[in-house]
Each structure stands twice: as C-alpha cells, then as structure tokens.
Amino acid sequence: MPSQEIKLYNGVLENAARVLLGLAAFHPTRLSMEETRIVDYFAAYGEDVGLETSLQDRVAWRGQVFGMRETMVTEAIGFLLAAGQVEGDDELGYRSIEESCMAIGLSEYLDEIFRVCCHMSDEAEKAGIKAYFNDRKADIESRIDVPLEGPPDDPGFHRFEQRQRKDIERMEGLEMTAFLFKKLLERSRVSEHPWLTREWLAAVQSAADKEQTKCYRTISQLKSMRQKPCAEDNNS
C-alpha cells in the first residue's frame, strides 16, 4: 500500500488500538456499535467521566467530534475482526477476545485511555449499562450545537509544545501496535485485510518514527526561541 495512504493521527491503526482498549475494558460485556463509539469518544476526556485528567482539551464544542467517529469506529471494528482481536456483529454487539494481546502496555498514552475506559466500565456496572450509556449520550448531545471557537492565545507556545509531547506518546503507541499486529501475522492468525500486511505495518512504524523526530525537533526549536530573549537581555 502506498505510503501516502498511511494516516497516522486517527488512522485505522490508532483507531483500532483505541477501540480495542475500550472493548477490553468492558469485557465480557458486548457493546453495540453506538456504545463502542461513545466509549471511544470519552476515552480522551477523562474529566467528563469523573477522572482528574483528560488527554485532549475539553473545548466547549467537543460534542461535535462524535459524529466524525462513526466511520472511524466502523473501520476500526472491521480491522479488529479481520485481525481476530474482536468478535461479534451488529446484532449481537462486539467484544474483545479474552486472549487479546493488545489490551494494555502499548504506551503511556494508550494506557491512559485504558484507565479511562476501565473507569467507565466500573461506573456502567454500578448504574446499569443502558442507563449509563443514555447519560453519556445526553452529555454528548448537549455539546453538539455549541459554536466552534478559535484556538486559545498561546504567546509562549506552551500549549503547542504540550501537544507535541502528547503526539510523541501517540507515535510510540502506534509503533508498538504495528509491531503486535506483525506478530499476529507471523502466527497466521489474521485473515486478509487491505491494511493487514507486513509492508503496510512496517510503513506505519517508519512514518511514526519520522513523526516523532519531527515533534522532538519542533520542541527543541521552541525552547531555543524562548531562550533567545533571555540571552539578549543578559547581554544588554
């Protein structure tokens, strides 16, 4: 598959890893496609479900991204079914297989997603699955019509640097995910899928490595930009 077709951020590999973490957290409960999409949405917003931190900024209009996740989650489920990491269908719902080798330990970034999903699973058990997902869906819908806003002021580029560091963690998770899927291919446990080839997975790892290097270089440049005014002040 040509390298230009590789999408790192929210590409099928990252989406599959995130969806699998959510399904693994709820195992053995089966989740419908919509419930899976709700879990996938909140995985990045831990504060919205009662935790202290969130992986993404909780902008007021964040509910608008829920609609975009329908295709992402559908493609991820298809990928995971082909890889033998998920079982089920639209009628029965979906769940991760018990021996899934991808549930935890991929990276700090994905481990944080897994912690959020486990917290949601615990809360759903207390409230009841149906009631819990009804509440979460209402939360999303309350933000869908909130107008979009521009990015906040960041004169020191601190927020941008923070995002770069998070992206580095995301890239590390993608590299490990690609590695694990290649191990599955070696065991002949996967069926044919346009994205499940050694060549494509190797290209993902290469692209992730380049993206990490670019992020580190950008962070280094930002630090140099901040230090220059201080040096000029000291010389004056």
C-alpha positions as CSV (number, residue, x, y, z in Angstrom):
1,M,0.0,0.0,0.0
2,P,1.5,3.4,-1.0
3,S,2.9,5.5,1.9
4,Q,0.7,8.4,1.1
5,E,-2.3,6.4,2.1
6,I,-1.0,6.0,5.7
7,K,-2.8,8.2,8.1
8,L,-1.1,8.3,11.5
9,Y,-3.4,10.6,13.5
10,N,-6.8,8.9,13.8
11,G,-5.8,6.4,11.1
12,V,-7.2,2.9,11.2
13,L,-4.3,1.5,13.3
14,E,-4.7,4.1,16.1
15,N,-8.5,3.9,16.0
16,A,-8.3,0.1,16.2
17,A,-6.0,0.2,19.2
18,R,-8.2,2.7,21.0
19,V,-11.4,0.8,20.2
20,L,-9.9,-2.5,21.3
21,L,-8.8,-0.9,24.6
22,G,-12.4,0.2,25.2
23,L,-13.9,-3.2,24.4
24,A,-11.2,-4.9,26.5
25,A,-12.2,-2.7,29.5
26,F,-15.8,-3.8,29.2
27,H,-15.1,-7.5,28.5
28,P,-17.1,-9.8,28.6
29,T,-20.0,-7.3,28.0
30,R,-20.8,-6.9,24.4
31,L,-21.3,-3.3,23.2
32,S,-23.3,-2.1,20.2
33,M,-21.6,0.0,17.6
34,E,-23.0,3.2,19.1
35,E,-22.0,2.2,22.6
36,T,-18.5,1.4,21.3
37,R,-18.4,4.9,19.7
38,I,-19.5,6.5,22.9
39,V,-16.7,4.8,24.8
40,D,-14.2,5.7,22.1
41,Y,-15.3,9.4,22.3
42,F,-15.0,9.7,26.1
43,A,-11.7,7.8,26.2
44,A,-9.9,11.1,25.5
45,Y,-12.0,13.1,28.0
46,G,-11.4,11.5,31.4
47,E,-12.6,14.6,33.3
48,D,-16.0,14.2,31.6
49,V,-16.5,10.8,33.3
50,G,-15.1,11.7,36.7
51,L,-11.3,11.4,36.5
52,E,-8.8,14.1,37.1
53,T,-7.1,14.4,33.7
54,S,-8.0,14.4,30.1
55,L,-5.8,13.6,27.1
56,Q,-7.4,16.2,24.9
57,D,-8.5,19.8,25.6
58,R,-12.2,19.8,26.8
59,V,-13.3,22.6,24.4
60,A,-17.0,23.6,24.8
61,W,-17.9,22.3,21.4
62,R,-16.2,18.9,21.8
63,G,-19.5,17.0,21.2
64,Q,-19.3,17.9,17.5
65,V,-16.5,15.3,17.0
66,F,-18.8,12.5,18.0
67,G,-20.4,12.4,14.5
68,M,-17.0,12.0,12.9
69,R,-16.2,8.9,14.9
70,E,-18.9,6.8,13.3
71,T,-16.8,5.9,10.2
72,M,-13.6,5.8,12.3
73,V,-15.1,3.2,14.7
74,T,-16.8,1.2,12.0
75,E,-13.5,0.8,10.1
76,A,-11.7,0.0,13.3
77,I,-14.1,-2.8,14.2
78,G,-13.7,-4.3,10.7
79,F,-9.9,-4.1,11.1
80,L,-10.1,-5.8,14.5
81,L,-12.5,-8.5,13.3
82,A,-10.1,-9.3,10.5
83,A,-7.2,-9.4,13.0
84,G,-9.0,-11.8,15.3
85,Q,-9.0,-9.4,18.2
86,V,-12.8,-8.8,18.3
87,E,-15.8,-11.0,17.9
88,G,-19.5,-10.3,17.2
89,D,-21.7,-8.5,14.8
90,D,-24.2,-5.5,14.6
91,E,-27.0,-7.7,16.0
92,L,-25.2,-9.3,19.0
93,G,-22.7,-6.5,19.7
94,Y,-18.9,-6.6,19.9
95,R,-16.4,-7.6,22.5
96,S,-12.7,-8.2,22.6
97,I,-11.4,-11.8,22.7
98,E,-10.1,-12.8,26.1
99,E,-6.6,-13.5,25.0
100,S,-6.2,-10.2,23.1
101,C,-2.5,-9.3,23.2
102,M,-3.2,-5.6,22.7
103,A,-5.3,-4.6,25.8
104,I,-2.6,-2.9,27.8
105,G,1.0,-1.9,27.9
106,L,1.2,-0.2,24.4
107,S,2.3,3.3,25.6
108,E,1.6,5.8,28.4
109,Y,-0.9,7.5,26.1
110,L,-2.9,4.3,25.3
111,D,-2.6,3.1,28.9
112,E,-4.3,6.3,30.0
113,I,-7.1,5.6,27.5
114,F,-7.4,2.1,29.0
115,R,-7.7,3.6,32.5
116,V,-10.5,5.9,31.4
117,C,-12.3,3.0,29.7
118,C,-12.0,0.8,32.8
119,H,-13.4,3.6,34.9
120,M,-16.4,3.9,32.6
121,S,-16.9,0.1,32.8
122,D,-17.0,0.3,36.6
123,E,-19.5,3.1,36.5
124,A,-21.6,1.3,34.0
125,E,-21.7,-1.7,36.2
126,K,-23.0,0.4,39.1
127,A,-25.6,2.3,37.1
128,G,-26.6,-0.3,34.6
129,I,-25.4,-0.4,31.1
130,K,-28.4,1.1,29.5
131,A,-28.8,4.0,32.0
132,Y,-25.1,4.7,31.8
133,F,-24.9,5.0,28.1
134,N,-28.1,7.0,28.0
135,D,-26.5,9.6,30.3
136,R,-23.3,9.6,28.3
137,K,-25.2,10.1,25.0
138,A,-27.1,13.0,26.6
139,D,-23.8,14.6,27.7
140,I,-22.5,14.4,24.1
141,E,-25.7,15.8,22.6
142,S,-25.7,18.8,25.0
143,R,-22.4,19.9,23.3
144,I,-23.1,19.2,19.6
145,D,-24.7,22.6,18.9
146,V,-22.1,24.7,20.7
147,P,-20.5,27.1,18.2
148,L,-16.9,26.4,17.2
149,E,-14.3,28.7,18.7
150,G,-10.8,29.6,17.6
151,P,-7.7,28.3,19.4
152,P,-6.8,30.0,22.7
153,D,-4.0,32.5,22.9
154,D,-0.6,30.9,23.5
155,P,2.1,33.5,23.1
156,G,4.8,31.3,24.6
157,F,3.8,28.2,22.5
158,H,3.5,26.2,25.8
159,R,0.2,24.6,24.7
160,F,1.7,23.7,21.3
161,E,4.7,22.1,23.0
162,Q,2.4,20.1,25.3
163,R,0.5,18.8,22.3
164,Q,3.8,17.9,20.6
165,R,4.8,15.8,23.6
166,K,1.4,14.1,23.6
167,D,1.8,13.3,19.9
168,I,5.2,11.7,20.7
169,E,3.4,9.3,23.1
170,R,0.8,8.6,20.4
171,M,3.5,7.7,17.9
172,E,5.1,5.4,20.4
173,G,1.8,3.6,20.9
174,L,1.4,3.3,17.1
175,E,4.8,1.7,16.7
176,M,4.0,-0.9,19.4
177,T,0.6,-1.6,17.9
178,A,2.1,-2.2,14.4
179,F,4.7,-4.5,16.0
180,L,2.0,-6.6,17.7
181,F,-0.1,-6.9,14.6
182,K,3.0,-8.1,12.7
183,K,3.5,-10.7,15.4
184,L,-0.1,-11.8,14.7
185,L,0.7,-12.1,11.0
186,E,3.6,-14.3,11.8
187,R,1.3,-16.7,13.7
188,S,-1.1,-16.7,10.7
189,R,-4.0,-15.7,13.0
190,V,-5.3,-13.0,10.8
191,S,-7.4,-13.0,7.6
192,E,-6.8,-10.9,4.6
193,H,-7.5,-7.2,5.0
194,P,-6.2,-4.2,2.9
195,W,-4.4,-2.8,5.9
196,L,-3.1,-6.1,7.4
197,T,0.1,-6.6,5.5
198,R,3.6,-6.6,6.8
199,E,4.6,-3.9,4.3
200,W,1.9,-1.5,5.4
201,L,2.6,-2.1,9.1
202,A,6.3,-1.6,8.5
203,A,5.5,1.7,6.7
204,V,3.4,2.8,9.7
205,Q,6.3,2.2,12.0
206,S,8.6,4.2,9.7
207,A,6.1,7.1,9.4
208,A,5.6,7.1,13.2
209,D,9.4,7.3,13.8
210,K,9.7,10.2,11.4
211,E,6.8,12.0,13.1
212,Q,8.4,11.6,16.5
213,T,11.7,13.0,15.2
214,K,9.8,16.0,13.7
215,C,8.0,16.6,17.0
216,Y,11.2,16.5,19.0
217,R,12.8,18.9,16.6
218,T,9.9,21.3,16.9
219,I,10.1,21.2,20.7
220,S,13.8,21.9,20.5
221,Q,13.2,24.9,18.3
222,L,10.5,26.3,20.6
223,K,12.9,26.0,23.6
224,S,15.6,27.9,21.6
225,M,13.1,30.6,20.7
226,R,12.2,31.1,24.4
227,Q,15.9,31.3,25.5
228,K,17.0,33.9,22.9
229,P,15.2,36.9,24.5
230,C,16.7,36.0,27.9
231,A,20.2,35.8,26.4
232,E,19.8,39.2,24.7
233,D,18.5,40.8,28.0
234,N,21.6,39.5,29.8
235,N,23.9,40.9,27.2
236,S,22.3,44.4,27.3
